[in-house]
Amino acid sequence: MSKTGEFVRDTTYLDARITADGRDGWPAEPGRYRLVVARGCPWANRTIIVRRLLGLEPVLPMGICGPEHDSRSWTFDLDPDGLDPVLGVHYLRDCYEKAVPGYDRGVTVPAIVDIPTGAVVTSHFSHITLDLEHEWTAYHRPGAPDLYPEALHDEIESVSALVYEDVNNGVYRCGFAASQQAYEAAYERLFARLDWLSARLRGQRYLVGDAITEADVRLWPTLARFDAVYHGHFKCNRAKLSEMPVLWAYARDLWQTPGFGDTIDFVQTKQHYYRVHTGLNPTQIVPAGPDPSGWLTPHHRQELGGRPFGDGTPPGPPPEAERVPPAHGAG
Ligand SMILES: N[C@@H](CCC(=O)N[C@@H](CS)C(=O)NCC(=O)O)C(=O)O
């Protein structure tokens, strides 16, 4: 927190790079690592989506933490006996401690854990997706899209930087502001950027180029949580997503694209935010609404053209063990 009450995100991550040539000691290798996520977390959601779109499920298994955590650690309380079946731990903290004895910073998801040693390799959300896109190409499924075309590099970087500051992190800066002034500044900045995004997306189907890229993957998980969480819990309430026609249609289009909507669990997402942030919601009551069925209504964005997967193809359904129950999604 800054002196004027602004929320300041801790961005000191464990951030070794997993690469094709293993130059940092961590080679991309099938079955060696475990991606640890929680369904509620938007930063983790980006890694789940990229893993799905690139078809990396068979080579990079995924562990899913329960929706809640205490001040010490995320836990594997969705698994039998509360133990991750591969890592054999109850607490994700144990994997951070294996990497850095006495670890005293955030125990965050997403994290990639080296299965043989049980140690976290990286918890850097954007490096994780970039490396899955660039360094794991030998293991991408046939038809995997190019989410980061070299020719669009600069535009993806610049749009993603604005989206990160004002939207992805912007909703947190609204929610965790500790002064009226800091909240209002974050709110203005968030909705100004959402207006900018609406104008950009009015005539083009995706954020950069004519196909889905990393830039869409960065934006979408924040939009997916907007009405269920950020509008109320974080006071991002100039309008709901469902009252911003262009962004709402864009977000529905991606929801209905394999690899996006099938990663969202609204039940766990709401439990996460409303039960963990007791400073914002001391009763820990989880709201019953909103009705998510609108996500499945027609969006008409295909009329703008675009090729969702570029020269590639859509991914198949998620592995059985990773399917979100329909009652936890859009129904
Ligand atoms: N480390 C990344 C993203 C990870 C992150 O903040 N995840 C949240 C959940 S949405 C978390 O794990 N929080 C637990 C904690 O900070 O104790 C960042 O700061 O941008």
The ligand as an SDF file (V2000), in Angstrom:
LIG
                    3D

 20 19  0  0  0  0  0  0  0  0999 V2000
    1.9900  -13.3670   -8.8280 N   0  0  0  0  0  0  0  0  0  0  0  0
    1.1050  -12.7460   -9.7920 C   0  0  0  0  0  0  0  0  0  0  0  0
   -0.3010  -13.2820   -9.8280 C   0  0  0  0  0  0  0  0  0  0  0  0
   -0.6620  -14.1780   -8.7330 C   0  0  0  0  0  0  0  0  0  0  0  0
   -1.6830  -13.6820   -7.7510 C   0  0  0  0  0  0  0  0  0  0  0  0
   -1.7050  -12.5130   -7.3090 O   0  0  0  0  0  0  0  0  0  0  0  0
   -2.5250  -14.6150   -7.3750 N   0  0  0  0  0  0  0  0  0  0  0  0
   -3.4010  -14.4310   -6.2580 C   0  0  0  0  0  0  0  0  0  0  0  0
   -4.7610  -15.0420   -6.5030 C   0  0  0  0  0  0  0  0  0  0  0  0
   -5.7130  -14.2200   -7.7390 S   0  0  0  0  0  0  0  0  0  0  0  0
   -2.8030  -15.1840   -5.1090 C   0  0  0  0  0  0  0  0  0  0  0  0
   -2.2860  -16.2770   -5.2720 O   0  0  0  0  0  0  0  0  0  0  0  0
   -2.8940  -14.6100   -3.9050 N   0  0  0  0  0  0  0  0  0  0  0  0
   -2.4320  -15.2550   -2.7060 C   0  0  0  0  0  0  0  0  0  0  0  0
   -1.6060  -14.3720   -1.8360 C   0  0  0  0  0  0  0  0  0  0  0  0
   -1.1830  -13.3040   -2.3280 O   0  0  0  0  0  0  0  0  0  0  0  0
   -1.3960  -14.7460   -0.6730 O   0  0  0  0  0  0  0  0  0  0  0  0
    0.9440  -11.2450   -9.6010 C   0  0  0  0  0  0  0  0  0  0  0  0
    1.1470  -10.7210   -8.4940 O   0  0  0  0  0  0  0  0  0  0  0  0
    0.6180  -10.5890  -10.5790 O   0  0  0  0  0  0  0  0  0  0  0  0
  1  2  1  0
  2  3  1  0
  2 18  1  0
  3  4  1  0
  4  5  1  0
  5  6  2  0
  5  7  1  0
  7  8  1  0
  8  9  1  0
  8 11  1  0
  9 10  1  0
 11 12  2  0
 11 13  1  0
 13 14  1  0
 14 15  1  0
 15 16  2  0
 15 17  1  0
 18 19  2  0
 18 20  1  0
M  END
$$$$
